[in-house]
């Protein structure tokens, strides 16, 4: 169900239990309920129809030369209220969205001075207005976070939610790929309604819907921050996908098993060296035409 359909059913008080849970997961849930509460709590002063009608008629009879366009006045007031509510609603629901292109990285300073390092072809979204009440970002792609101490900090992805109070960690969420690595402090990962606690060096890795056990991480930061992508027993298709993101190229495989596991690394700084790093260990050859690279088995 779309966001608009959920909001419409909420306004009609027609949400079932499952839809109510989905509605509460909307990023602007708090803003919507605040606005609804403000409208409901507004109460106009009491109005005595008979007395006010008599007073109005008396005024009109005593001053026939003056006409009162009360309908126009009411419409003007209504228009002002609509505009005010619109501006208010827009300001509290507007998100800041940062996108990175292929072969590009970006450093983002969040409202509380937390830092997010965004990897290539990734998207980060957050709301400045509600940040003091809820430190929350939505991530599609990969990012390394240095979180300032304070209230709970959530990173939402389509695969799961990562929650911390103040720490350093990396989140990678791609198609059928979800990995969280803790570098400092403690991290909680919510996946399929289960919470896993990570300490420094621990990782939580889901590939194609399956949990993958990993070795202890001994680096102080993820390798991509040092312009290197490292892999250990990772399907070759994931290596190629990362290569395409970091070098802004398209790679075609000919007679190559993309599910075979690869252990190794490649640099982001030199595409020729990088190509040799991902082809020589598997005895592959490559050719380039414009922005397309073809890999073949020897």
MONORZI-V321687 format. One record per residue. N is the residue number from 1. RES is the residue in one letter. SS is DSSP state (~ for helix, > for strand, _ for the rest). PHI is phi in degrees with one decimal (999 if undefined). Layout:
N&RES&SS&PHI, N&RES&SS&PHI
This chain:
1&X&_&999, 2&X&_&-75.2, 3&X&~&-58.9, 4&X&~&-64.3, 5&X&~&-67.0, 6&X&~&-62.0, 7&X&~&-64.5, 8&X&~&-63.3, 9&X&~&-66.6, 10&X&~&-66.4, 11&X&~&-62.7, 12&X&_&-87.4, 13&X&_&55.8, 14&X&_&-124.3, 15&X&_&-83.8, 16&X&_&-85.2, 17&X&~&-60.2, 18&X&~&-67.4, 19&X&~&-69.1, 20&X&~&-64.8, 21&X&~&-62.9, 22&X&~&-64.4, 23&X&~&-64.2, 24&X&~&-68.5, 25&X&_&-84.8, 26&X&_&-61.7, 27&X&_&-65.4, 28&X&_&-105.5, 29&X&~&-57.4, 30&X&~&-63.1, 31&X&~&-63.6, 32&X&~&-64.5, 33&X&~&-69.5, 34&X&~&-63.6, 35&X&~&-65.0, 36&X&~&-63.0, 37&X&~&-64.9, 38&X&~&-63.6, 39&X&~&-67.3, 40&X&~&-69.4, 41&X&~&-79.2, 42&X&_&-74.5, 43&X&_&-133.8, 44&X&_&-73.7, 45&X&_&-64.9, 46&X&_&-61.9, 47&X&_&-129.9, 48&X&_&-89.3, 49&X&~&-59.4, 50&X&~&-63.3, 51&X&~&-63.1, 52&X&~&-69.0, 53&X&~&-67.3, 54&X&~&-61.4, 55&X&~&-62.8, 56&X&~&-64.9, 57&X&~&-63.9, 58&X&~&-63.5, 59&X&~&-65.4, 60&X&~&-65.8, 61&X&~&-70.5, 62&X&~&-78.1, 63&X&_&-130.2, 64&X&_&-67.4, 65&X&_&-78.2, 66&X&_&-109.9, 67&X&_&-109.5, 68&X&_&-113.5, 69&X&_&-88.0, 70&X&~&-66.3, 71&X&~&-63.9, 72&X&~&-62.9, 73&X&~&-64.2, 74&X&~&-62.6, 75&X&~&-64.6, 76&X&~&-64.9, 77&X&~&-63.8, 78&X&~&-61.9, 79&X&~&-63.1, 80&X&~&-63.2, 81&X&~&-63.0, 82&X&~&-61.4, 83&X&~&-64.2, 84&X&~&-63.0, 85&X&~&-63.2, 86&X&~&-64.0, 87&X&~&-63.2, 88&X&~&-62.6, 89&X&~&-63.1, 90&X&~&-64.4, 91&X&~&-68.9, 92&X&~&-88.4, 93&X&~&-104.3, 94&X&_&-70.2, 95&X&_&-104.6, 96&X&>&-94.4, 97&X&>&-123.0, 98&X&>&-119.1, 99&X&>&-119.7, 100&X&_&-109.8, 101&X&_&-89.8, 102&X&_&-59.1, 103&X&_&64.4, 104&X&_&-123.6, 105&X&_&-128.2, 106&X&>&-148.8, 107&X&>&-100.9, 108&X&>&-118.2, 109&X&>&-97.6, 110&X&_&-82.9, 111&X&_&-55.8, 112&X&_&-99.4, 113&X&_&78.0, 114&X&_&-64.7, 115&X&>&-115.8, 116&X&>&-123.3, 117&X&>&-97.1, 118&X&>&-98.1, 119&X&_&-79.3, 120&X&_&-62.3, 121&X&_&48.2, 122&X&_&-132.1, 123&X&>&-132.5, 124&X&>&-125.9, 125&X&>&-133.8, 126&X&>&-154.2, 127&X&_&-114.7, 128&X&_&-65.9, 129&X&_&-62.3, 130&X&_&-96.7, 131&X&_&-61.9, 132&X&_&-62.9, 133&X&_&-89.3, 134&X&_&-148.4, 135&X&>&-80.6, 136&X&>&-149.1, 137&X&>&-129.5, 138&X&>&-113.4, 139&X&>&-120.8, 140&X&>&-128.3, 141&X&>&130.3, 142&X&>&-138.9, 143&X&>&-154.2, 144&X&>&-108.4, 145&X&>&-116.2, 146&X&>&-116.4, 147&X&_&-93.4, 148&X&_&-69.1, 149&X&_&-64.6, 150&X&_&159.8, 151&X&_&-71.6, 152&X&_&-57.5, 153&X&>&-121.3, 154&X&>&-113.6, 155&X&>&-112.6, 156&X&>&-96.7, 157&X&_&-132.1, 158&X&_&-70.8, 159&X&_&-92.6, 160&X&_&-177.0, 161&X&>&-118.4, 162&X&>&-112.0, 163&X&>&-125.5, 164&X&>&-146.8, 165&X&_&-107.8, 166&X&_&-172.9, 167&X&_&-171.1, 168&X&>&-125.7, 169&X&>&-156.9, 170&X&>&-120.0, 171&X&>&-124.3, 172&X&>&-124.7, 173&X&>&-130.6, 174&X&>&-126.7, 175&X&_&-58.7, 176&X&_&58.7, 177&X&>&-140.1, 178&X&>&-142.3, 179&X&>&-139.4, 180&X&>&-126.2, 181&X&>&-126.4, 182&X&>&-94.1, 183&X&>&-111.0, 184&X&>&-159.1, 185&X&_&80.6, 186&X&>&-139.2, 187&X&>&-126.2, 188&X&>&-110.2, 189&X&>&-113.7, 190&X&>&-99.2, 191&X&>&-142.6, 192&X&_&53.0, 193&X&_&66.3, 194&X&>&-113.4, 195&X&>&-109.1, 196&X&>&-115.8, 197&X&>&-93.0, 198&X&>&-116.1, 199&X&>&-105.7, 200&X&_&-51.2, 201&X&_&95.0, 202&X&_&-83.2, 203&X&>&-131.8, 204&X&>&-122.7, 205&X&>&-132.3, 206&X&>&-119.2, 207&X&>&-128.9, 208&X&_&53.6, 209&X&_&81.1, 210&X&>&-115.1, 211&X&>&-75.5, 212&X&_&-116.1, 213&X&_&-71.8, 214&X&_&-128.8, 215&X&_&-79.1, 216&X&_&-63.5, 217&X&_&-80.3, 218&X&_&-112.0, 219&X&_&-89.7, 220&X&_&-86.1, 221&X&_&-143.2, 222&X&_&-64.0, 223&X&~&-62.7, 224&X&~&-66.6, 225&X&~&-68.4, 226&X&~&-102.9, 227&X&_&61.6, 228&X&>&-140.5, 229&X&>&-106.8, 230&X&>&-115.8, 231&X&>&-138.6, 232&X&>&-136.3, 233&X&>&54.5, 234&X&>&-110.9, 235&X&>&-52.4, 236&X&~&-59.6, 237&X&~&-62.1, 238&X&~&-71.5, 239&X&~&-64.3, 240&X&~&-64.6, 241&X&~&-61.5, 242&X&~&-70.2, 243&X&~&-60.0, 244&X&~&-62.6, 245&X&~&-65.9, 246&X&~&-79.0, 247&X&~&-115.9, 248&X&_&54.1, 249&X&_&-133.7, 250&X&>&-113.8, 251&X&>&-114.8, 252&X&>&-111.2, 253&X&>&-106.5, 254&X&>&-122.1, 255&X&_&57.0, 256&X&_&-125.5, 257&X&_&-79.4, 258&X&_&-71.9, 259&X&_&-91.2, 260&X&_&-63.7, 261&X&>&-83.8, 262&X&>&-127.4, 263&X&>&-125.1, 264&X&>&161.9, 265&X&>&-154.8, 266&X&>&-147.3, 267&X&>&-86.3, 268&X&_&-93.5, 269&X&_&-92.9, 270&X&_&-140.8, 271&X&~&-67.1, 272&X&~&-66.4, 273&X&~&-64.9, 274&X&~&-62.2, 275&X&~&-61.9, 276&X&~&-64.2, 277&X&~&-67.3, 278&X&~&-100.5, 279&X&~&-111.2, 280&X&~&-58.6, 281&X&~&-60.8, 282&X&~&-104.4, 283&X&_&57.7, 284&X&>&-109.6, 285&X&>&-113.6, 286&X&>&-142.7, 287&X&>&-140.0, 288&X&>&-124.8, 289&X&>&-134.7, 290&X&_&55.4, 291&X&_&-103.8, 292&X&>&-114.9, 293&X&>&-114.5, 294&X&>&-111.1, 295&X&>&-106.6, 296&X&>&-133.0, 297&X&>&-84.0, 298&X&_&-63.8
